[in-house]
Amino acid sequence: MRLPNDLSTCRMPKRGRWLGILTTGVFFAVFLLVFSSHASPAGCSPPPQVQMVPRNFTQLARDCGPAVVNISTVKTLSSGGGRVFEHFFQGPQGRQDPFGRFFEEFFKNQPRREFKQSSLGSGFIMDKDGYIITNNHVIEGADEVQVKLKDGKEYPAEIIGKDPSTDLALIKIKADKDLPVLPMGDSDALEIGQWVLAIGSPFGLEQTVTAGIISAKGRVIGAGPYDDFIQTDASINPGNSGGPLINMAGQVVGINTAIVAGGDGIGFAIPVNVATDVFAQLKENGEVTRGWLGVAIQDLDAELKEYYDISAGVLVAEVFEGDPADAVGIKANDIIVSVNGSAVESSRDLTRLIAGLSVGSKAEIVVVRDGKEKSFKVKIARRDDDKLMAGSGDTAPMESALGIEIANITTDMMDQFNLGSTDGVMVVGVGPNSKGAKAGIVKGDVIREINHQRIKNVDDYKDVMGKIDDGDAVQFFIKRMNRGFMVIKIIK
């Protein structure tokens, strides 16, 4: 059969054309049905009422932006001698540069100088009286704090109070007009995958709006004893600190605080529910008081749960003499399972529950001891970091026999590493190929006991080690970050 040169001359009978159209329509309908069933397997396709991507962030940014502020600070720093230039003369891994001594001698007698250091951050207005929420690290050590509103007006700010333990601070401005306010939301109601908006001043770029989702909740990143961060992939950068994380209802659900260095799309915010009580105390008293039980605690791993035949709880690793737990008879190796009827499943749970109790109040602490439950009524004391301080942070020289260097534990170190107390000494150096290194001791280990003798500071360490002869066994009872307690045996 020969096809015509002009295909447009091909014609079908009218009835045939309609039959062809109908056949084609049925074919495509079946094809789309089969394709869609394979392309969207059960459980992955969204319910018809769920809005996957917000249609418009514009209104949300327009409504919330005016209550977000830019915070600038000025700090006066003092330096003298060669300390300003000290970092120029350090070689790799902190070793002194060969020319370091020459420059040190040259600069060390120079007069001390003061210089100004500026920094930027973010915050948001929480009420019409001019109270503003931000991070403690934004205003820490500041001599001057200046707040800039979205409309360009600037006001000096007064620091009302700060809480380094949660990295939160409260400042206040006196404005000549009504101020916009951001309402607080409920961070406990957040769900993974929920859309959020971040507004702040990354790198000083004011009123920058970024959007993302809630990536995770309850993150512990080692920032402090009360870690409970929201993780988000909304872009957060230096300068976003203190700014709000906002849900789609225009409510603050978090305070943007931290990022992972070199991480892309990994930012952290303090849940607003954690911050609410902190701000109430800062506003009323200018400081935050927390409950104190007086125990060092450890999470139960699978082996410990099997050993104690228990499914949940927190192990009491140490009871501090004279503190509330000691007064009522709580002992080391007890397992705390509840506080005032609230179940305790992790050390974070216990820390949060005790910290939230009023000083002087009575709390019912239930523990498991020798397989049986015991209940104690404990009068909660006030957590006092100054009282916990032991030692000055002095270091001992490298111990020649074992090749380890240790230091007293300061309050800052206790808070940073969530140690619970300053008892013990921290390993700050391990000689390569030393007995300590070969036995498995690493920097950051905290030595609490040596041969069953408690070690509170460097002097205790020196005293005990001095009585152990060469060739004798040394058992170190050690607390290691992110692992808990262990025993390391070394032959001196």
C-alpha positions in Angstrom: 0.0 0.0 0.0 1.4 3.4 -1.0 1.0 6.3 1.5 -0.1 9.6 0.0 2.5 12.4 0.0 0.2 14.7 1.9 -1.0 12.9 5.1 -3.6 15.5 5.6 -5.5 13.9 2.8 -6.0 10.8 4.9 -9.6 10.7 6.1 -11.5 8.4 8.3 -15.2 7.9 8.3 -16.9 10.1 11.0 -18.0 7.1 13.0 -14.5 5.7 12.9 -13.0 8.9 14.1 -15.2 9.0 17.3 -14.4 5.3 17.9 -10.7 6.0 17.7 -10.9 9.0 20.1 -12.9 6.9 22.6 -10.4 4.0 22.4 -7.5 6.4 22.9 -9.2 8.0 25.9 -9.8 4.7 27.6 -6.2 3.6 26.9 -4.7 6.8 28.6 -7.1 6.5 31.6 -5.9 2.9 32.2 -2.3 3.9 31.7 -2.5 6.8 34.2 -4.2 4.5 36.8 -1.5 1.9 36.5 1.4 4.4 36.5 0.1 6.3 39.5 -0.3 3.1 41.5 3.3 2.2 40.8 4.7 5.7 41.2 3.1 6.3 44.6 3.3 3.1 46.7 1.0 2.7 49.7 2.1 4.7 52.7 4.0 7.3 50.7 1.3 9.3 49.0 0.0 12.2 51.1 -3.6 12.3 52.4 -5.7 14.5 50.1 -6.2 17.2 52.9 -2.4 17.6 53.7 -0.7 20.6 52.2 2.8 19.4 51.4 4.4 22.9 50.7 2.9 26.1 52.1 1.5 28.1 49.2 3.0 31.3 50.5 5.5 32.3 53.2 5.1 36.0 52.4 2.3 36.7 54.8 4.0 34.9 57.6 7.2 36.8 57.1 5.3 40.1 56.8 3.4 39.5 60.1 6.4 38.2 62.1 9.3 40.2 60.8 8.5 43.5 62.7 9.0 41.7 66.1 12.4 40.4 65.2 15.3 42.6 66.1 19.0 43.0 65.3 21.3 43.0 68.3 24.7 44.6 68.3 27.1 44.6 71.2 30.4 46.2 72.1 32.9 44.5 74.5 36.0 46.1 75.9 38.9 43.6 75.9 42.2 44.1 77.6 45.5 42.7 76.3 49.2 43.3 76.8 52.6 41.9 76.4 52.8 39.3 73.7 49.4 37.8 74.3 47.7 39.7 71.4 50.2 38.1 69.0 50.4 34.8 70.8 48.3 32.8 68.3 50.6 33.9 65.4 53.5 31.9 66.9 51.9 28.5 67.4 52.9 25.7 65.1 50.8 22.7 64.2 49.0 21.1 67.1 49.9 23.9 69.4 53.7 23.4 69.2 55.8 26.5 69.7 57.2 28.0 66.5 61.0 28.1 66.4 60.9 31.9 66.3 58.3 32.1 69.0 60.7 32.9 71.8 62.2 35.8 69.9 58.8 37.4 69.3 57.7 36.6 72.8 60.7 38.4 74.3 60.0 41.4 71.9 56.4 41.8 72.8 56.1 40.7 76.4 57.1 44.0 77.9 54.7 46.0 75.7 52.1 48.0 77.7 48.6 46.5 78.1 46.0 47.9 75.8 42.2 48.0 75.6 40.3 47.5 72.4 36.7 47.3 71.4 35.2 44.1 69.9 31.8 44.2 68.2 29.4 41.3 67.6 26.0 40.8 66.1 23.0 38.6 66.9 19.3 38.4 66.8 16.3 38.5 69.2 12.6 39.0 69.3 10.1 41.0 71.3 8.1 38.9 73.7 5.8 41.6 75.2 4.8 45.3 74.7 6.9 46.4 77.7 10.0 46.0 75.5 11.4 42.6 76.8 13.4 40.9 74.2 14.6 37.3 74.1 18.0 36.3 72.8 21.0 34.0 73.5 23.3 34.5 76.4 26.3 34.2 74.1 25.1 37.1 72.1 25.3 39.6 75.0 27.8 37.8 77.3 30.4 40.3 78.5 28.9 43.2 76.6 29.5 46.8 77.8 26.9 48.1 75.4 23.9 46.4 73.8 22.0 48.1 71.0 18.7 46.9 69.5 17.6 47.8 66.0 14.0 47.3 64.9 12.8 46.5 61.4 11.8 50.1 60.8 15.4 51.2 61.4 14.9 52.7 64.8 17.6 51.9 67.4 17.5 51.7 71.2 20.0 51.0 73.9 19.1 47.8 75.8 19.4 46.9 79.5 20.4 43.3 80.4 17.7 42.0 82.7 19.2 38.6 83.3 21.0 35.7 81.7 21.2 31.9 82.1 24.5 30.4 80.8 23.3 26.9 81.5 20.6 27.1 78.8 22.3 29.9 76.8 19.3 32.2 77.2 19.1 35.9 78.1 16.5 38.6 78.6 17.1 42.3 77.7 14.8 45.3 77.6 14.4 48.5 75.6 12.3 51.6 76.3 10.5 52.5 73.1 8.5 55.6 72.2 5.8 53.6 70.5 3.8 50.3 70.8 6.0 47.4 69.9 5.0 44.4 67.8 5.1 41.1 69.7 5.5 37.4 68.7 3.2 34.9 70.5 4.7 31.8 72.1 3.7 28.4 70.7 4.0 24.8 72.0 7.3 23.1 71.1 6.1 19.8 72.6 3.4 19.7 69.9 6.0 19.9 67.1 6.2 16.9 64.7 9.1 15.8 62.6 8.6 17.1 59.0 6.6 20.1 60.1 7.4 23.4 58.3 9.1 26.2 60.2 10.5 29.7 59.4 13.6 31.3 60.8 14.1 35.0 60.9 17.3 36.8 62.0 20.5 38.6 61.0 23.0 36.0 59.7 26.4 37.7 59.1 24.6 41.0 59.9 22.1 40.7 57.1 19.0 41.9 58.9 15.6 40.4 58.4 16.8 37.4 56.6 14.0 34.8 56.2 14.7 31.1 55.7 12.3 28.1 55.6 12.7 24.4 56.3 11.3 21.6 58.4 11.7 20.1 61.8 14.4 17.5 61.3 14.5 16.0 64.8 13.6 16.7 68.4 15.4 16.2 71.7 18.9 16.5 70.3 21.8 16.4 72.8 24.8 18.2 71.3 27.0 18.7 74.4 26.2 22.4 74.8 25.2 22.1 78.5 23.4 20.0 81.1 20.0 20.9 79.8 20.4 20.0 76.1 17.1 19.3 74.4 17.4 20.9 71.0 15.1 21.1 68.0 17.0 20.3 64.8 16.0 22.1 61.6 17.2 22.4 58.1 16.0 26.0 57.8 19.2 27.8 57.1 20.8 29.1 60.3 24.2 30.9 60.3 26.3 33.1 62.7 24.1 36.1 63.5 20.9 34.0 63.6 21.6 33.3 67.3 18.7 34.4 69.5 16.2 34.8 66.6 12.9 32.9 66.5 12.0 29.6 64.9 8.3 30.1 63.9 5.6 27.6 63.0 3.0 28.1 60.3 0.6 29.7 62.8 3.1 32.5 63.4 4.1 31.3 66.9 7.6 31.0 68.3 8.5 27.3 68.9 12.2 27.7 69.3 15.1 30.1 69.8 17.8 29.6 67.1 21.1 28.9 69.0 23.7 26.6 67.4 25.0 25.2 64.2 27.3 22.3 63.3 30.6 23.6 62.0 30.8 22.7 58.3 27.3 21.2 58.4 24.8 22.1 55.7 21.2 22.2 56.7 21.9 21.3 60.4 20.8 24.0 62.9 19.6 23.8 66.4 17.0 25.8 68.4 16.1 25.8 72.1 12.5 24.6 72.5 10.3 27.5 73.6 8.7 25.3 76.3 12.2 24.9 77.9 12.7 28.7 77.7 9.4 29.8 79.1 10.2 29.2 82.8 13.7 30.6 82.3 12.3 33.9 81.0 9.7 34.1 83.7 12.5 33.8 86.4 14.8 36.2 84.6 12.0 38.8 84.3 11.0 38.5 88.0 14.4 37.8 89.7 17.1 38.5 87.1 18.5 35.0 87.6 17.4 31.4 87.4 17.3 29.0 90.4 17.2 25.3 89.9 16.6 22.3 92.1 19.5 20.2 93.3 19.4 16.5 94.4 23.0 15.9 94.9 23.8 12.8 92.9 26.0 11.9 89.9 24.0 9.8 87.5 24.4 7.6 84.5 22.1 6.2 81.8 21.5 2.5 81.8 22.8 0.7 78.7 21.6 -2.7 77.6 24.1 -4.6 79.8 23.2 -2.6 82.9 19.5 -3.1 82.3 20.1 -6.8 82.0 22.4 -6.9 85.1 19.8 -5.1 87.3 16.8 -6.8 85.5 15.1 -3.5 84.9 13.7 -1.8 81.8 14.2 1.9 82.5 15.7 4.2 85.1 18.9 6.1 85.9 21.8 4.7 87.8 23.1 6.8 90.8 26.8 6.7 90.3 27.7 8.8 93.3 25.9 10.6 96.2 27.4 13.8 97.4 27.9 14.0 101.1 25.7 16.4 102.9 23.4 17.1 99.9 19.6 16.2 99.8 19.9 12.7 98.5 22.5 11.8 101.1 20.4 13.2 103.9 17.5 10.8 103.2 19.5 7.7 102.5 19.7 7.5 98.7 22.9 5.5 97.9 25.2 4.9 95.0 24.0 2.1 92.7 20.3 2.9 93.4 18.3 3.2 90.3 15.9 6.2 90.2 12.7 5.3 88.3 10.4 8.2 89.1 10.1 11.8 90.5 6.8 12.9 91.8 5.1 10.1 89.8 6.8 11.1 86.5 8.8 8.2 85.0 12.5 8.7 84.6 14.0 6.9 81.6 17.2 8.9 81.0 19.6 11.2 82.9 18.2 14.1 80.8 14.7 13.3 82.2 16.0 13.3 85.8 18.0 16.5 85.3 15.1 18.3 83.8 12.6 17.1 86.4 14.8 18.1 89.4 15.9 21.4 87.9 12.2 22.3 87.5 11.4 21.8 91.2 11.1 24.7 93.6 13.9 25.1 96.1 12.7 23.9 99.5 9.9 21.8 98.0 9.5 18.1 98.9 9.8 15.6 96.1 9.0 11.9 96.1 11.9 9.9 94.6 11.4 6.3 93.9 14.4 4.1 93.5 15.1 0.4 92.9 17.6 -1.1 95.3 18.4 -4.8 95.3 15.4 -5.5 93.1 12.9 -3.7 95.4 11.3 -0.3 95.2 12.0 2.2 97.9 10.5 5.7 98.2 12.2 8.8 99.7 10.8 12.3 100.4 13.6 14.7 99.5 13.8 18.4 100.3 15.1 20.0 97.2 18.1 22.3 97.6 19.3 25.0 95.3 21.9 24.2 92.6 24.9 26.3 93.4 27.8 26.1 90.9 30.1 28.1 93.2 29.6 25.6 96.0 30.5 22.7 93.6 33.8 24.2 92.7 36.8 22.3 93.9 40.3 23.1 92.9 41.6 25.8 90.7 42.1 24.0 87.5 45.8 23.6 88.0 47.5 20.8 86.1 50.0 18.3 87.2 53.1 17.6 85.1 53.1 14.6 82.8 53.2 11.5 85.1 56.4 9.8 83.9 55.4 6.2 84.7 52.1 6.3 83.0 52.4 9.2 80.6 49.3 11.1 81.5 48.7 14.7 82.4 45.7 15.6 84.6 44.0 18.8 85.8 41.5 19.8 88.5 37.9 20.1 87.2 36.6 23.7 87.2 32.9 24.6 87.3 33.1 25.6 83.6 34.5 22.2 82.8 31.8 20.5 84.9 29.0 22.4 83.0 30.6 21.9 79.6 31.0 18.2 79.9 27.8 17.6 82.1 29.9 15.9 84.9 27.5 16.6 87.8 30.3 17.6 90.1 33.9 18.8 90.2 35.1 15.7 92.0 37.9 13.9 90.2 40.6 15.0 87.8 40.4 15.3 84.1 43.0 13.7 81.7 44.2 16.6 79.6 47.2 14.9 77.9 48.3 11.4 77.1 51.8 10.7 75.9 52.1 8.7 72.6 53.1 5.1 73.2 52.8 5.6 77.0 51.4 3.0 79.4 48.3 5.2 79.7 47.8 5.4 76.0 48.3 1.6 75.5 45.8 0.8 78.3 43.2 3.0 76.6 43.2 6.2 78.6 42.2 9.2 76.4 42.0 12.9 76.8 38.7 13.9 78.5 38.6 10.9 80.8 37.7 11.8 84.4 39.4 9.8 87.0 37.1 9.4 90.0 38.9 6.6 92.0 42.3 4.9 92.0 42.4 1.5 93.6 39.0 2.2 95.3 40.3 5.5 96.8 38.2 8.6 95.9 40.0 11.3 94.0 38.7 14.8 94.4 41.6 16.9 93.0 45.1 16.8 91.7 46.5 16.7 95.3 44.6 13.5 95.9 45.9 12.0 92.7 49.5 12.8 93.5 49.1 11.4 97.1 47.6 8.1 96.0 49.9 7.5 93.0 52.9 8.3 95.2 52.1 5.4 97.5 51.9 2.9 94.6 55.2 1.1 93.8 56.5 0.5 90.4 55.3 -2.8 89.1 52.1 -2.7 91.1 48.7 -2.7 89.5 46.7 0.5 89.3 43.0 0.4 88.8 41.5 3.7 87.5 37.7 4.1 88.0 37.0 6.5 85.0 34.0 8.4 83.7 34.2 8.8 79.9 32.1 11.2 77.8 29.2 9.6 76.1 30.0 6.2 77.6 29.8 6.3 81.3 31.9 4.6 84.0 34.6 2.0 83.3 37.7 0.5 85.0 41.1 0.6 83.3 43.9 -1.4 84.8 47.6 -0.5 84.3 50.8 -1.8 85.7 52.8 1.1 87.1 
